Amino acid sequence: MRLTQISPSAGACDLAATTCSLGSIAAGTQATVRVTATGLAAGAVVVEGEATSQRYDPDLSDNVARTSVVVGSQADVAVAVSVTPETGYVGGDPIVVTYTVTNRGAFEAKNAQLAMDLPHEPVKSITISPAMTGRSCDRKQLTCVLGSVPPTDESGDNAVVIRVMLEPESEANTMAVGEVSATPNADPGNDVAEAAIRVLLPRVTVTPTSGEPGFAVVFDAPTKDWAARRNARPSMCICMTCGRTSGGGQATAPVLQAVVPHRRQLPGRGRSDLSGRATSGGRGRSGPARRRGAR
């Protein structure tokens, strides 16, 4: 360690000699000496002080005191970003963007904050874990006040996790970005992270396009979360079952199969609308489906 300053409450000190002359100390009173030092290498350093007097001291056993000071790296906040699922669908399940803030230093980081840059999708919720007094997020400003962040160990203890739930309402192919700051912060190079967000517009194909009462209609959709119903007659529900086919050794889109019930009459000709809705609670999308002579 390198001493940078010695400040006594009385008398004067010599920084080079690391000694202080405190003068007379009346009975029942005390004098203090504040020493400021800079660590030069990581590890434990023993600090010792000894008091002497020109007058008789009946008890010399309490004239020496020592303690250990740990020298380590200063606070260093970092952020990582992940997106689940990697590809979402308009009106489908929410997209969860997870920001993980850690402190790679040896000392507590203070006044930690997170700024987020996300696509223009409605923010359903933002949660912080672990929740603590003073930690909060602003859904409109997309910022979070995290307060103090203790050093994070290899198992991830003391990491702060922020989860943002987005409702995908439009197509997107962009990045979710996070930037963290704190005081102090040793390495600004790990303060920014990003992850890709991709939102596709579901497209449903109908096979066959016509048939007799009771015929089966197969809907090919880009996600198994899509069910279907017929907008022209909302009281008529089409029951769905999901399957998955494969081609060329790789999985393809899930196949949704609907059976039109008996004694339910479909329009003879013209345009009919089908809409998809997320079975987990998302919003639906509709599109045209042609029928030729179906009854």
TAURCOR-V35009 format. One record per pair of residues at least 24 apart in sequence whose ideal C-beta (glycine too) atoms are under 7 Angstrom apart, sorted by sequence separation. I is the first residue (numbers start at 1). J is the second residue. If there is no record, write none. Layout:
# TAURCOR-V35009
((I & J) (I & J))
This chain:
# TAURCOR-V35009
((44 & 68) (45 & 69) (77 & 101) (78 & 102) (118 & 142) (202 & 226) (267 & 291) (269 & 293) (8 & 33) (137 & 162) (172 & 197) (173 & 198) (266 & 291) (268 & 293) (44 & 70) (45 & 71) (77 & 103) (78 & 104) (116 & 142) (172 & 198) (6 & 33) (7 & 34) (76 & 103) (172 & 199) (268 & 295) (43 & 71) (75 & 103) (76 & 104) (115 & 143) (171 & 199) (228 & 256) (236 & 264) (266 & 294) (6 & 35) (42 & 71) (76 & 105) (114 & 143) (170 & 199) (171 & 200) (266 & 295) (41 & 71) (42 & 72) (75 & 105) (94 & 124) (113 & 143) (114 & 144) (171 & 201) (224 & 254) (226 & 256) (228 & 258) (265 & 295) (5 & 36) (42 & 73) (74 & 105) (113 & 144) (168 & 199) (222 & 253) (223 & 254) (3 & 35) (4 & 36) (39 & 71) (73 & 105) (75 & 107) (77 & 109) (113 & 145) (114 & 146) (128 & 160) (129 & 161) (221 & 253) (4 & 37) (73 & 106) (74 & 107) (75 & 108) (113 & 146) (149 & 182) (220 & 253) (221 & 254) (3 & 37) (4 & 38) (72 & 106) (75 & 109) (112 & 146) (128 & 162) (2 & 37) (72 & 107) (77 & 112) (79 & 114) (112 & 147) (220 & 255) (221 & 256) (232 & 267) (1 & 37) (2 & 38) (126 & 162) (127 & 163) (1 & 38) (112 & 149) (218 & 255) (219 & 256) (1 & 39) (2 & 40) (110 & 148) (126 & 164) (1 & 40) (109 & 148) (218 & 257) (219 & 258) (108 & 148) (109 & 149) (125 & 165) (232 & 272) (108 & 149) (123 & 164) (124 & 165) (216 & 257) (217 & 258) (232 & 273) (108 & 150) (124 & 166) (230 & 272) (231 & 273) (123 & 166) (124 & 167) (216 & 259) (217 & 260) (1 & 45) (107 & 151) (122 & 166) (230 & 274) (231 & 275) (101 & 146) (106 & 151) (121 & 166) (122 & 167) (215 & 260) (103 & 149) (105 & 151) (118 & 164) (121 & 167) (214 & 260) (228 & 274) (229 & 275) (103 & 150) (121 & 168) (122 & 169) (213 & 260) (228 & 275) (101 & 149) (103 & 151) (104 & 152) (114 & 162) (116 & 164) (118 & 166) (121 & 169) (214 & 262) (228 & 276) (103 & 152) (213 & 262) (227 & 276) (102 & 152) (226 & 276) (227 & 277) (226 & 278) (227 & 279) (119 & 172) (225 & 278) (225 & 279) (103 & 158) (119 & 174) (221 & 276) (225 & 280) (231 & 286) (102 & 159) (101 & 159) (118 & 176) (100 & 159) (101 & 160) (117 & 177) (100 & 161) (116 & 178) (98 & 161) (99 & 162) (114 & 178) (115 & 179) (98 & 163) (114 & 180) (96 & 163) (97 & 164) (112 & 180) (113 & 181) (96 & 165) (97 & 166) (1 & 71) (112 & 182) (204 & 274) (94 & 165) (95 & 166) (111 & 182) (77 & 149) (94 & 166) (110 & 182) (111 & 183) (204 & 276) (94 & 167) (95 & 168) (109 & 182) (110 & 183) (202 & 276) (92 & 168) (109 & 185) (90 & 168) (119 & 197) (89 & 168) (90 & 169) (97 & 176) (99 & 178) (101 & 180) (88 & 168) (90 & 170) (90 & 171) (105 & 186) (209 & 290) (210 & 291) (209 & 291) (210 & 292) (213 & 295) (202 & 285) (204 & 287) (206 & 289) (209 & 292) (210 & 293) (211 & 294) (212 & 295) (210 & 294) (83 & 176) (81 & 176) (81 & 178) (79 & 178) (79 & 180) (78 & 180) (95 & 197) (77 & 180) (77 & 182) (75 & 182) (77 & 185) (75 & 184) (76 & 185) (90 & 199) (74 & 184) (75 & 185) (76 & 186) (89 & 199) (75 & 186) (76 & 187) (87 & 198) (88 & 199) (89 & 200) (90 & 201) (91 & 202) (74 & 186) (78 & 190) (79 & 191) (81 & 193) (83 & 195) (86 & 198) (90 & 202) (73 & 186) (78 & 191) (80 & 193) (81 & 194) (82 & 195) (83 & 196) (87 & 200) (89 & 202) (77 & 191) (79 & 193) (81 & 195) (83 & 197) (92 & 223) (93 & 225) (89 & 222) (92 & 225) (89 & 223) (91 & 276) (93 & 278) (92 & 278) (91 & 278) (93 & 280) (93 & 282) (92 & 282) (91 & 282) (91 & 283) (91 & 284) (91 & 285) (90 & 285))
